[in-house]
Amino acid sequence: LLGAKGLPGETDVALPGPLPFILSRTYSSYRTKTPAPVGVFGPGWKAPSDIRLQLRDDGLILNDNGGQSIHFEPLLPGEAVYSRSES
């Protein structure tokens, strides 16, 4: 429908225990053209741990593990911000 190729989730490593460790990933060709940085598995791939915060001169960008890039402008002391898209 959107012209994007998606693959179901893949589990690469699963170690059982009291605190299990699971390394998994999914792929979407839609994510290859977004401004989000490339994750540990390469373009288009994402893992639950692929969350980044980019500090820039004009603010910061939160790249979440869903492929979104959320931009925040700098605030002066005492200022607050509200994002309708994230509520």
C-alpha positions in Angstrom: 0.0 0.0 0.0 2.8 2.5 0.9 5.4 0.9 -1.3 7.5 -0.1 1.8 8.9 -3.6 2.4 8.6 -4.9 5.9 9.9 -8.1 7.5 8.5 -9.8 10.6 10.6 -9.6 13.8 13.7 -11.8 14.1 15.2 -13.0 17.4 18.9 -13.3 17.0 19.8 -14.3 20.6 17.6 -15.4 23.5 19.3 -16.3 26.8 16.9 -17.6 29.5 17.5 -16.8 33.2 16.2 -14.7 36.1 16.9 -11.7 33.9 16.5 -13.0 30.3 18.5 -11.4 27.5 16.7 -11.1 24.1 18.3 -9.5 21.0 15.7 -9.0 18.3 15.1 -6.8 15.3 12.6 -5.8 12.6 13.1 -4.3 9.1 11.2 -1.7 7.1 12.4 -0.2 3.9 10.4 2.9 4.8 13.0 3.6 7.6 15.9 3.7 5.1 14.8 7.2 3.9 14.1 8.8 7.3 16.5 11.3 9.0 16.9 9.0 11.9 20.5 7.7 12.3 21.2 4.1 11.2 20.9 1.6 14.0 23.3 -1.2 15.0 21.9 -3.5 12.3 22.2 -1.1 9.4 19.7 1.0 7.3 16.0 0.0 7.7 16.6 -2.3 10.7 15.6 -1.4 14.2 16.0 -3.0 17.6 14.2 -2.2 20.9 17.4 -0.5 22.1 17.7 1.8 19.1 16.8 5.0 20.9 19.1 8.1 20.4 19.2 11.7 21.5 21.0 14.0 19.2 22.2 17.3 20.7 22.4 20.1 18.1 22.9 23.9 18.1 19.2 24.5 17.2 17.8 22.0 19.8 17.8 18.3 20.1 16.2 15.3 18.3 14.9 12.2 19.9 15.0 9.2 17.5 12.8 6.5 19.1 12.8 2.8 18.4 9.7 3.2 16.2 11.5 5.2 13.6 10.1 8.7 14.6 12.3 11.7 14.8 10.9 14.2 17.4 12.5 17.7 17.3 12.7 19.9 20.4 13.7 23.6 20.2 15.9 25.1 23.0 14.1 26.5 26.0 15.0 29.4 28.2 15.2 28.8 32.0 11.6 28.5 33.4 10.0 27.8 30.0 8.0 24.7 29.3 7.0 22.8 26.2 4.0 20.7 25.2 3.8 18.4 22.2 0.3 17.6 21.0 1.7 14.8 18.8 3.2 13.0 21.7 0.3 13.2 24.2 
